[in-house]
Each structure stands twice: as structure tokens, then as C-alpha cells.
Amino acid sequence: MKKIAYFIFTLMFFANYSYSQGEVEALNYSRNELYGTARSMAMGNAFGALGGDITGVFINPAGIGVYRSSEVVGTLGFMQNNANVGDINKNISDLSLHNLGFVGYFPLRNDVMPMINFGFSFNRQKTMKNEINGVGDGASSMVDYIVDRSYGINPVNLEMGENKPDPFLGPDWLSVLAFNSWLINEHQAANGDYYYTPLNTGSGAPRQEIILSQRGYIDNYDFTIGTTLNNVLNIGLALNIFDISHYLFTDFLEDFNNSGGYTLNNEITTSGAGVGAKLGVIYRPVNAFRIGLAYHTPTWYSMSEIYQARLDDDLGAFVTDPDYEKGWVNSAKFRNDYNLKTPDKWVLSAAAVLGSNFILSADYELMNYTNMKLSVPSRPNLTEEQKEIDAHWYDEDNSYIKKDFKAASTVKVGAEYRFTPQFSGRLGYAWMQNPYDADFAQAGDAGISGSNTIYRIEGDTNYFTGGLGYRFNRNFYADLAVVYQTQEDQLYPFPNLYNYNGDTRGELVIDASPFALKNTSVRGLLTLGYRF
């Protein structure tokens, strides 16, 4: 093989599907976290049956029918994230606007439907901002994983050169990077099949390191309308617009016997816009008790990514080819467009309002993550053959989604006690179940697309919350909340690989040796509101 350093700084290729997305990305943009005003967060976000709060309206649009005045409200939040892998701790902080909303109250002077309310709100539904670093000895090298993944690929399709087709337009970037860095060597079997073997780096476990940095958010804009019927039944409808912005940087390093190794780098910038809707009701059979039910449709996203990869190698101690020189291989920047449908969600809520001093509330949410779906955007002027290819492009990824995920629950409880007419105290708790099928979570053999092999198997998430509220007068109020979040994950440098008999997993043949990742975060929120 002849190695060629591949410099392209300004040229942008637009080659759809050379780096298609998979189940890891689908989950990242479908799974959310707790969000909202300081009052709702202090009560564990359990606001689906209460209403009268801009976050309660977001959870159940029928909550807008509880309002008997107009309101303007905003929440500022500070977050401190900690990611711990072994002896390495990485901290990062964030200060941002968490929500901003307006509710307009319009009385109708009608006994059956006494008013109709309109609302608009902005909510930061998910903040993706963290730094992760893990170091350890791997049982298997990622080169073994690349060898398995490269089986059957003609090496001619991996070669790089000025007069050759760009191999990054092909289906497997990892094979291109490894082949042109001397990490894998090609062979041809007697039956004509091509296969690869890893570079001989001697015995001993490779030293591995993961460096991961991400920045981004999922924002939501809600337009809500609702009313109350006979002061017993509240109903509401909302149209939702979503905005995604996400930047991911990863480095994976392997060092062989302290004599050399390689670093695989990936950079992915994602943007997306989506739409959805929500319908909700709150029924109040008696003044002290409320029952809520809300349905959130899937969100239909149109996504766009710009990505590039690079492999730096220093393998002079192992490569016998006299033409070898340490260096790097990198792709140009490519773009991929795809569609994502997230799961729908059901929210069942109940709340007790005991006198004027005490509130107890609980929400139960259910999302079926097997309903996530990836697809190719429609393109004009295609042949029938091209349309057929587009229609089935993500079939394998969607089959992984159906097999590897499950329906997951979220349980939220909260309480508020009013010590005086002006001063209130609040406590809450929330548990968010992980969305993985148990066999898949234990096996750790995710379907990875592209050259970024690092992914997480996330654990259950626990939130412990509390806060205070103070009403300065009949119009102006302020709320404070503190939210402590914990989650334990398995951080994989690449997927495990097994011998398979049909769909049945057999012996583990490539052990990715995942890192134990413990995530904790502390959030402080301040909400200011004005009712008129």
C-alpha cells in the first residue's frame, strides 16, 4: 500500500449516505431530561395535573386552562456537570436561559366555557454539554473490530490517490482510514473473498484512551390554546417546533507496548428542525383532586450533519514496509441529510390540592423507543431504482432499533407546602428508566454507522430536587430550585463482537472493555414571573 496524506481544507463534498446514521444517534436526539421553571423542577417536574405553570402547560397543554390571569415568566439556569471515569474527573459548567413564556387570559363571560387562553413558551429541553476522559487497558484492540468489519471489501475501493476515486464515498470509513495507515493488511481467500488481518503489534493489552467533548441543545417552542368546561374539565392543544444544534468531538487512542500507536479523531456537527403536537385533558371531580392525561405525538425531524474523520499513526516499530512514514489520513468534510421520527409519549398525572397550604403531585410517562425510525429525505428526479434504494437504506438500522430498545418509564413526584401566603417550600424526585433491552444492554454490541465508534449504554437517571418560592405581591413572584442528577453508564470505545447463530449471540470474540462512567450534575434555577 502506498500512503498519501489527504489535505482538503476548504472543499466540501456533498455525498449523501457515505456516513449514514444509526441507533446511537436516534436515541441521543429522542431521550430528554427534566426541564422547566424553578417551581416545577423543585417539585420533580411532576406538574401534568396541576397546570397554572408554563412547564405544566408544556407537559400537559390542558394546564393552560387553569390560568385566571395573564403571565410573563422566564427562567435562568446554571449547571455544573461532572464525568468520572476511574481516577479522571472532568467538570464543565453552563449558564443559559431555560425557558421564557407568555400566557394570555381572555374571559368570555360564558358559564360553560368562561375563557379561552393562548400561550407561547420557549423551553431548553436538553443540554448536551460535557467533557469525558477515560484511560485503561483494553482486552481487544479496535483494529480487531475494524478487521471484522472490513471483511469482503475489495482493497481497490480503499486505496487513496490523486487519480483514484475518493474511497470516503464508499460505505466504511474505518476500513479506509485503517488500510491507508497500515493498521490492516489485505488477503484474498481461495474462493475469491477478500479478508484482512491486523498489523502485528506483539502481545499485551493495548493502552486505550477516550477523549470526548460535546456542545449542544434541543430547544422547543410551544404554541398552546386551551379552556375549561363547566370548571371541571380543562382541555388544551399545542403545536411544537423543535430545534437541534449539536457538536461532537471524539479522540480514540491506542498505544501498543509503549512503542507506538494511533489516534482516531471524529468531528460531527448536527443541526435539525422538527414538528410535533400535544393534546391534553385535566379532570377535577372534586376541588381537592385532579387527574391529567396528555399525549405527545412523535417529533418528525429533518436533520443535517457535517462530519470529517482523521487517523494519525506512529507505527514505525511494527510496520516492516520500507516506504512507511508516520503521518495521517483524513477525509474531506462531508454532509449527510436524514429524517428522524422520535417516539410518542403518554403522560398520566394526579394531584391533590389540600386546602390552601399543601400540594402533592405525581406523573407517570411512557415512551416506546422501538418506535424511533430513520429514513432518507425525499429527493426529486430519482429513477425507480434509486427510490427503491432510498426506501430501504435504513432498514438495517431500524431493525436494530426494534431489537435493541424497549418502552421506558419515567416517574415523578413532588410536594409543595405554603408556610405563609408569600413563602413556599418544595421537594421532589424523578426516576427515568433506561430505554435498552436487557440483553442488548448486557451484550454491548451496538450497530455503529460511520467512523465514530464511541457510544454509551446509559443507566437509569435519578433526580433529587428542592426549592423555595416567594410572592412579593399579587403580581410579582420569584422561585429558586436546586436539582441533583446522577446516572451511571457504560462507555464503549467500540462495540463488542460475538459469534452468531442466526440472531442468537454466541461466544464473545472481540471484547471492547467498556469504561465505567459516572455522571453527576447540579443545577440551580431562578424563575421570575409577573401575573396581570
N, C-alpha and C positions, 0 to 999 in steps of 0.2 A: 504494500500500500504506500502510496505517496501522500504525504500530509501537506495541506495547504491552509495557511491562516486565512480566515474568511472575514474581511473587513467590509462592512457596509454600515455607514452611519446615517445617511440621510434618505436612502432609498426605502420606500415602504411597499412591500408586496401585499397584495390582497388575494390570498389563496384560501378560499373557504374550505373548512373541514380538514386541513392538514394537521390540525391540533384540536380535534373535537373534544367536547366536554363530557363529563361522566357523573356518576352518582355522588362523588365527593362535592363537586361544585353545586349540584342540585340541592343537597342538604344545607350547604353553607348559606344559601340565599332563601331557604324555606324555614329554617329554625330561628325563632326570635328569642328575645329576652324580656324581662319585665321593663316597663317604661311608663312614664306618665307624670302627673303632678305630684308634689310632695305629699299631699294628703293621701292620695290613692296608694303611693308607694309605701308610705308609713303603715298602711293597713294591708300590706301584702299584695296590693293590686286587686283585691277582692271587691270589685265595685260594679259587677254586672247587674245586680238587682237594686242598687241604690240610686244611681243617676245623680243629677244635680252637680256633677263634676265633669270637667272636659274629658278626663280619662275614662270616667264611667260611660260617657257618650261614645268614646272610641271602642270600648269593649262591647257595649250594647247600645245601639242607636236609640232605643226606646227611652234611654236615660235623659234625652233632651226634653221629653215631655214632663219631667219633674220640675223644671225651672219655672219660677213665677216672677222672674225679673231677668233683665239682660245682664251680660257679664263679659268682661275682658280679663284674660288671665295669661300669665307667662311663667315658665319655669327654667331656672338656670341650674345646671348640674356640674359637679366636679367629681371625677372618677380617678381612682388610683388602682391600677392593675398590677398584680404580681404573678409571675410564672416561674415555678420552681421545678427544676429537673436535677435530681441528685444534689450536689453542692452548689449549683449555679442558680442564682436568683436574678431575674430581670424585672425591673419596675418601669412603668410608664404611666403618665397622667394625662388627663384630658379635661378641658373646660369648654362646655358648649351649651347652646340653647336646646333644652329637651322638648319643650312644647310651647306653643303660642296659639291662643284660641279666642273665638268670639261666639257668643250665643245671643241671638236676638229674640226677645219675647214679644209676641203680638197677640193681645187679647181680642177675642171675637165676640164676647158677651153672648155666649150661647151655652145653655145648660148642658147639652150633650157633649159638645166639643168647645170648651171655654177659651181655647187659644190654639195657636199654631206657632211653633218655634223653628227657627233656622239657625244653623251653626256652621262654622268653619274652624278647623283646627289643623295645626302642624304638629307632628309627633316624630321624634327621633326613635324609631322602633328598634334599631340595633346599632351599636357602636362596635366597629371592628378595628380595634387599635391595641396591638400588643407586640411584645418582643419576647422571643423564646430562644434559648440556647441550651443544647444538651450535648454531652460528650460521654462516650463509653466504648467498650469493645463489642464488636458485632460477632454473632455466631456465623453469619454468612456475609459475603460481600455483595453489594448491589451489582457488581459485574456478573455474578451468577444469575441474578434476576434478569439482567439485560440479555445474557446468552439464551435463556429460555424464551424470552420474548422475541428474539430475533430469528427463531427457527423458521426456515423456509423462505427467507428474504434473499433474493439474488444480490450478491455483493456489488454487482454493477450499479444497482439502484441506490447504493450507499456512498459511492465514490464522489468526491468533490473535485472540481477543476474548472478552469475558465471556459472550456469548450464542452462541458458536460451539463446535463440538466441539473437544476437545483434539487438535491436529494431531500431538502426540507419540505418540498412539495409532496413528498410521499407520506406514508401512514405512520412511521415510527421514528420520532426524533431521537430517542435514546440510542437506537441502533446506529444512526448516522453519527452521532457525537462519539460513541464508543469506538466505532470502526475506524474513524479518522484520527483517533487518539491512541491507536494500538492497544486498546483495552480488550478487544475481542479479535479473534482470528477466524477466517472463513475456511470451510471444508465442504467437500461435496461427497455425498454417500454414493454407493454403487447404483442406487435407484434414481440418482439424479437430484435428490433433495439437497438443499444447502443447509448446513448447520454451522454452529460457531462454538468455540471453546474460549475460556477466559485466559488472559495473559497470566503466565506462571509467575506469581509473586512470592512463591515459597509458602511454608507452613506458618501457622499462627493466625490469631484473630486480627482482622483489620481494626485500627482505631478509627472510630466514626464520630463525626460532629454534625449537628444540625444547627443552622442559624436561620431564624425565620422572623420577618418583620412585616407587619401589615397595617394599613391605614384605610379607613373607610366607614361607611354608614349605609343604613337603609332608612330613608325618610318616607313619611306617609302624610298625605294631605286628604282630609276628610271634609266632605260636604254633606250635611245632615239636615233632615227635616223630620219633625215628629209632633205628636199631640197626645192628648189624653181623652179618653171617652168615659163620660159619667164619673170622672175622678176615681176610676177603678182600674182601667186598662190603659197603659201607655203603649204607643206603637211608634216605631221610628225606622227610617230608611236612610242609608248612607251610600254615597259613591266615593270610592277610594282611588287615589292616584299615588303610585309609589315611585321612588327614585333611588337608584343604587349607584354608589361610587365606591370602588374598591381597588387598592393597590397592594400586590403581594410580591415580596422578595424572599427567595429562599436560596440558601447555600447548603449543599451536602458534601462533606469532605471525607475521604478515606485515605488513611496513611498505612502503608504496608511495611511492617517490621522496622519502622523509623527510617526507611530508606527511600521514600518517595511515595507519591500517590497522585490524587486528582481532586478537583473541586468542580462540582456541577452547580451552575447558577441558573435560576429561572426568575424572570420578571414578567408579571401579568397585570395589566391594567384593565379593569372591567367597569363598564357603565351599563345602566339598564333603566327602563321605564316600564311600569306595569299598571294595570287597572283591575279593580275588583269592586265588590259591593257587599253590604251587610244589611240584614233585616233583623229586627228585634222586637220583643214584647216584654212588658213588666206588668204582672197582675198583682193587685193588692186586695186580697179577700177581706182583710181587716186592716185597720190603720197601723197596727204594730208589725205586720208581716208582709213581705214582698217576695215574689218568685219571678225570676227572669229567665228568658230563653233567647239566644241570639244565634244566627247562622252567618258565618263569613264565607263567601264564595272563594274559590281558588283565586289567586292572582295570576294574571296572564302577562308575563314579562317578554319584552323584546330586548335581547342582550347583545352587547358588542364587546369584544376583547381585543386588546393589542398585546402581543406576547413575543418574547425572544428568549433564547437559551444559549448558554456558553459552557464549555468544558475546558478547564485549564489542567494540564498534565505535567508531571515531573516524574518520568518512569525510566530514566536512563539506567537505573540499577537492574532493570528487569528486561528491557527490550534489547534484543540482540541485533536488530536491523541497523546496519551502519549509517543509514540515512536518517535515523531518528534524531530529532532535536526537541527538547521540551518547548512547549508553546501552548496554543489554544485553538479551539474550533468554536465558532459562534455562528448562529443563524442571523439572518436579517430580521427585521420586525415584520410580523405577520398579523393579519386581522381575521377574526372569525365572528360571524353573526349566528345567533341561535335563539330559539324560543324556549322558555321555561314556564311550566304550569306548576304552581305550588299546591300543597294540599288545602282542602277546605277545612273549616273548623266549626265545631259546635260548642256553645258556652251555656251551661246550666248554672243558675245562680239562685241564692236565697239570702235574705237579710231580715233581721229583727231590729226594729227601732223601738226601744223600750223607754217610753216617756220622752223627756227632752234631754236626757243625760247620757244614754248608753246605746251604742250600735254594735251589733255583731253580724258579720257578713262572711259568706263563703262562695267561691266559684269553682266549678269543675269544667275543664276544657279538654276536648278530644280532637286530635289531628291524626289522620291516617296517612303516614308518609309513603306508603306504597302507591299513592295517587300522584306523586311527583312525576312529571313527564318532560322529556327533552324532545325537541323537534327542530327541523330545518325551516327557516323562513321561506315563504313563497317567493319564487323568482320568476320574472316574466320571460317569455320567449324560449321556454325549455322544450326539448324534444320529449316524447313519451318515455323514452328510456331514461333520460335524466330525471324526469318527475318520479319515476319508479325508484331510482337510486335515492333521491331526496326523501321519499316517503319512508324508506326503511333504514336510513342512515344511522339512527339512534336506537334501532331495535335491540341491539345487544346491551347498551347502557340501560335502557328502560326495563329489560328483563332482569338485570342486576338489581335495579331499584325494587322491583316487585318481590324479589327473593330475599334481599338483604335488610329491608326495613319493615316496620310494623306500625300499628296505631299506638300513639303515645299520649299519656295523660298529663295534665297539669292541675294541681290542687292548690288553691289559695284561700287563706283565712285571714281575717282582720277584725280588730275591735277599736272602738273609739269611746272615750269617756270624757264628758264635759264637766270639768271641775267647777267652772264658773260660766256664766253666759258668754264670757270673752275667751276663756282659756280651755284648750282641749289637749288630751294626751292620746297617743295611738300606738298600737303594736300589731305586727303581722308576721306571717310566714307563708312561703310558697315553695312547692316542690315540683320540679319539672323533670319528667321521666325521659330517659334517653330513648331515641327512636329506632334502635337497632334490633334486628332479630338476634336472639341469644346465641345461636350457632355462629352467625356471622361475626358478632362482637368477640367471641372467643377465638375464632379462626384468624381474623385479621387479614383476609385476602380480598381487599377492595379491588374493584375494577378501575384501574388508573388509565386515564387518557393523557396523551401528551408526554412531556419530559419532566414535569414536576411530580415526583413520586411521594413527596412528604404529605401525610394526612393524619388526622386524629380520629380515634374512636372515642367519642365523648361520653362521659359518665352522666349520671343524674345530677341535676343542679339544685342546690338549696339556697334559699334567700331568707335572711333574718332581718326584720325591718322594724323601725320605730320612728316616732316623730312627735312634734308639737304643733299646735295651731293657735293663733291669736287673732281675734277680731277687734280691730281698733275702733270701729263704729259700725253702723248698719251697712255701710258701703264697702269699706276697705278692710282687707284681711291679709295675713301672711302665714305661710306654713313652712315648716322645716322637716326634713326626713333624712335618716341615715339607713343605708342598705348595705348589708354584708352578704357577699355571694361566694359560695365555694363549689368547686367542681373538680373531679379527678378524671384524667383522660389517659389513654394510651397513645403515645406519639410514635408513629411508624415512619422510618426513613424510606421504606418501600414495602409493598405487600408481601406477606408470607405466600409461599407456593407449596401446593400439595400434589401428590399423585391422586388422580381422579378415576373413579369407575362410574362413568355416566355423571350424575350430579352428586355422587357420594364422595366426600373427602376421604383420602387415604392417608398415607404417611407424609409427614412434613418433610419436604426436601430442601427448601430454602427458608431459613429462619431469619426474619427481619429484626429480631431482638428489639422490640419497642421500648422506648423510654417511658418511665412513669412521670406524668406531667400533672402537677397540682396547681390549679388556678384559683386565686382568691382576688376579690376586688372589694373596695369600699367606695360607696358613692354618697355624696352629700348633695341634697337638693333644696333649693329655695324657690317657693312659689309666691308670687304677688298677684292678688286679684282685686277687681273692682266691680261691684254689682250696682246696677242703677235701674 
